[in-house]
């Protein structure tokens, strides 16, 4: 049996995979089992921020794996502490909880918000507001937080305690806050799965002020937008926001599963012994990889992310087959006249891997993609977009 046949036989049918069986990669380039080469403009859905098999990252992971691959959180390990220190120093946050994914990071944020509100105001302050068109994960609770109804249809009843407001609707936000039961607002600065749609900066700042007035927390989901993706270490920094909780994952580990919930001094003491936990959270190998990633996201790299993002936005924005281009940094959504799914399939055939987000072609290339690779991929994508 081939790999594809065994996949269909033994793996749950939850993914509509493309045909390539990928076997090796370097930087922004990956090869399949037949030796065909692809430029990856999706980087594992925003995970491989330094591309495939980055030598420095691989060396850090291999070194740690040869020393200590896992220990429970009953003991101290240096990579976990080092990563937490790096994240706090880079963001001004106070403490970090480590899990294994963005969904777990968001679950932690929900628990922090509810316990903080219960401790300070009483158990009736338990509702988490999220934005319509948002996406926060696949667990039942983070699915409930997600503001897209089609994700909810098959999994009723959902976890209670979530309501949704529209980004930009200040009156709607205040109407919800006046009900007196809201613990926090959880929001993405750029709605990735919702179509790569940035939230209006002025509204975000006004929302932060309003939340402070009502004693509700501001929590930012940086699962897809974080770790340099938008041209800042975290997207909220582009907005001048000062969140109480920040969640991140994907690019943080550079290819290994890790998630983190960063807590400000306001909420850093909320969780006590036994209030939360994770068997694999803070795994030393994953943390060693993440230290390699965070340690190399500097202003030089971020300025290159902004420059490349600007070039891609202008390039695609000038094409006749493009209706609009949205996003921030190297997180780009291209609304096309031709169906996005057709474009992505044609790109695979022609040696470029990219993604969709609703009706848009979505690009999340490695932050270190070369200009030559980026421009070659852009031309192939443009050819698939056509004039239409």
URGITA-V866224 format. One line per field, one symbol per residue. ss: DSSP state (~ for helix, > for strand, _ for the rest). psi: psi as a letter, one per 20 degrees, with the letter a starting at -180 (. if undefined). burial: # if it has 9 or more other C-alpha atoms within 8 Angstrom, else .. A space follows every 50 residues. Layout:
ss: ???
psi: ???
burial: ???
//
This chain:
ss: __~~~~~~~~___________>>>>>>_>>>>____>>>>__~~~~____ _>__~~~~~~~~~~~~~__________~~~~~~~~~~~~~~___>>>>>_ _~~~~~~~~~~~~~~~~~~~______>>>>>________~~~~~~___~~ ~__________>>>>____~~~~~~~~____>>>>>>__>>_____>>__ ~~~~~~~~~~~~~~__>>>>>>_____________~~~~_____>>>>_~ ~~~_____>>>>>____________________~~~~~~~~~~~____~~ ~~~~~~~~~~~~~~~~~____>>>>>>>__>>>>>>___~~~~~~~~~~_ _>>_>>>__>>>>_______~~~~~~~~~~~~~~~___
psi: qrggghghhippmipnqrhpophqrpcjpqqaijjqpqpojilkljgmhj aqkpggghggggghhigohqqrjiqqqghggggggggghhijrhrpppbi rhghghggggggghhggghhhriimippprqqjrpjrirhghhhhplohh ihhikqqrprjpqqqppinhghghgghiijjphrppqphonfijjloqqp gggghhggggghhjkqqpppokghirlihjjrgqhhhhikqnqhppqqcd igijiqpqqqopprhhjijgpapihrrpgipjphgghgghhhghijnahg ghhhggghhgggghghhiphjpgrprapclnppooqhqphhgggghgghj kpparrodjqpppmrqhjpqhggghgghhgghhhgag.
burial: .....#.#................#########...#######..##### ####..##.##..##..##.#.#.....######.###....######## ##########.#######....#.#############..#########.. .#.....#...######..#.###.##...###################. ..######.###...######################.#.#.######## ####..#########.##..#........###############..#... ##########.##..##.#.###.##############.#..######.. #######.###########...##..##.###.###..
//
